[in-house]
């Protein structure tokens, strides 16, 4: 394998074929030692969170496969804490798509004059550009089209996919007495077919989840959802 990218929470390697391998780390995003799925920096290291994230990602990608939703997932290796995926072409330099069910985090910091913290939201979808230097600026569908990052049709397709995927995750969590406040997703195009597909991961590291109004950490979330590993 050839290392092609070192990320905040995962390293990326290229295989000899058209697939790539994601190596999950024990680092999570946040600030001042506090976890925040929307942060631009590594905030802390939590032992075991890499394997936790991979286990949850495998679980959710299998659920999405059953629902007929395209993803880049090929297979996972929990012992090596790696995931083999299809190679994906990014939109621009990468986008993050957030689906919000509660007014928390950056949403509340920006729009707190118009809402109460924790106020319910109806699956509000927003897109930000992956740009650490500019603090991941939000962008509209019109903006994405005018900057030639994606077409308006692609934006609508991703918006609908985001709602569908997020609702599936929300329901799975609700079945365990857990409430999804928000979730961050990423999309790309399959290099072989040009189809839009979900990429990256679905884990406690990119969502906020609460149980009885108390925040659930990524490690706790995996155990509550899937049970303890053997």
Helices and strands as residue ranges (DSSP letters): E 2-6, E 10-14, E 19-24, E 27-31, E 34-35, E 42-45, H 49-66, E 73-77, E 82-86, E 88-89, E 95-102, H 105-111, E 120-129, G 132-134, E 138-139, H 141-146, H 152-174, E 179-190, E 196-199, G 204-206, E 207-211, E 214-215, H 218-226
